[in-house]
Structures are given as C-alpha cells and as structure tokens.
Amino acid sequence: MSMLRSIFSAIGSLFFPRRCVVCGEYVSDAMHGICLRCRYEIPLTNYWRESNNPVKEHFDGIVPIVEGSAFFFFSGTSLWRTLVHRFKYGGQWHIARTMGRWYGSELKESGLYDDVDVIVPIPLHPIKLFKRGYNQSTYLAEGMAEAMGVRVERRAMRRLRNNPSQARRRGAERWQNVDKLFGVRQAERLKGRHILLVDDVLTSGATLSAAVRTILDAVPDSRISVATLAVTRRITPIR
C-alpha cells in the first residue's frame, strides 16, 4: 500500500506540483510543504528546547504546567502573521496541519515532551465552528500528533460560551471573558495522562489558563503542558 501511495504521489506531483504553504514557491515532497528559504527565515523562538523559557515562566504562579512553548513569533505585518490569518480566517486549514507537523517534529526532537500521552486542542464554540467550518487548533493538533506519535482527543473539552475575541480586551476584562468558559466531557480519557494543550496564538494566556484550570478541576491526577504555534514578542501580562 505504501508503494502504491508513493507512486500516486509522484504522478500527482508531475501534474500538480506542490507549493510552499508560506510563500507559494515550488517545493519537493521531502520538504513537507515548506521550502528551504521559509524554513530559514521563520522567526523561531526555540523555546521548546529549554524548560525554562518565557512561555513556561509566564504561566508559573498562575497555573501549574509541566512544559510550555511556542514555535515562532507573531508580530507586525510579517508573512508569518499573515500565515496564521490565512489558516485561521481564510479557510486554508491545511496550513495549520502542515505547520503542526513541523512543530511536532521539533517538540519530539527536544526530548522535553517525550512522555506526552495525548494532545487536546482548544475547542471553538459550536456557533463559531459552524460559521468557520473548522477548528484551526484541531488541525494544528493533528499535525503535531502525527509527528509525535500520540493521539488527539478532539472531544475531551467543550466551549460553554461563545465569548468575544480576546484581542481588544485588557487586564481584568480578559479574565472575565474566559470565566467558566470550558467544560470537560470525557474526563476518563484524560485520567492520569500528560496532556499537551494546543492553541494557535499566545497573547496573554488567559484562555489557556482557563482551560488548564478546567481540566485540573475535573481530572486532578492529570499533568498538563501547553504549546502554541505563535506567540507575541512581548507576552501580555495576565492581571
């Protein structure tokens, strides 16, 4: 079956050459959807290589997490900021899965996430999911899980309110916006597990913190790490 898949893939590449999901240039199958130039130019954080990094430190004292990381910096009008908007709002969900595979391979190589049992994406509210048609964090989680060799629990959590975006909210408003935001509906599938909680962008961490607390309240013997694809260069303090 794998040989047939390779043959069909090779034939397909002749008629429909692959392009880099970032810049649109032609890219070989071996590059997994991202060309060499974009791999060189991406503003990586390298946070996943060390346990003591700004993402992990940001959550310390707020919620107990094992590890925390983000893949690249989300800032200004960069191509990489546009990339996030393309898969988040532009219907190009395949970009999230491609980036997830790359990120997941780096997490696996670091060794800090070797004992992760399951990946849980931050859920969308059903109304927003219906309007958008997909949850970008789920596709991101699927790509990461593929690279890390773990499973995704897509229905372990649910979003209880269709809360407004956090983007223009400040300070206490962020906490009010995420109060009682999530619920756990399959606690038995998370019991005793090391959970990797995944979202697309980290700005203040209020949403992720609310999700961590919800899981720990429902499954006290679980351990949680967090990983986002992007992070602002200066993480907004949670107050």
RARA-V250716 format. One record per run of one state. SS is the DSSP state (a for helix, b for strand, c for the rest). FROM is the first residue (numbers start at 1). TO is the last residue. If there is no record, write none. Layout:
# RARA-V250716
ss	from	to
SS	FROM	TO
SS	FROM	TO
This chain:
# RARA-V250716
ss	from	to
c	1	1
a	2	15
c	16	18
b	19	19
c	20	25
b	26	26
c	27	28
a	29	31
c	32	35
a	36	41
c	42	43
b	44	44
c	45	46
a	47	49
c	50	53
a	54	59
c	60	67
b	68	73
c	74	78
a	79	89
c	90	92
a	93	110
c	111	117
b	118	121
c	122	125
a	126	132
c	133	135
a	136	148
c	149	150
b	151	152
c	153	156
b	157	159
c	160	171
a	172	178
c	179	181
b	182	184
c	185	186
a	187	189
c	190	193
b	194	202
c	203	205
a	206	218
c	219	222
b	223	231
c	232	239
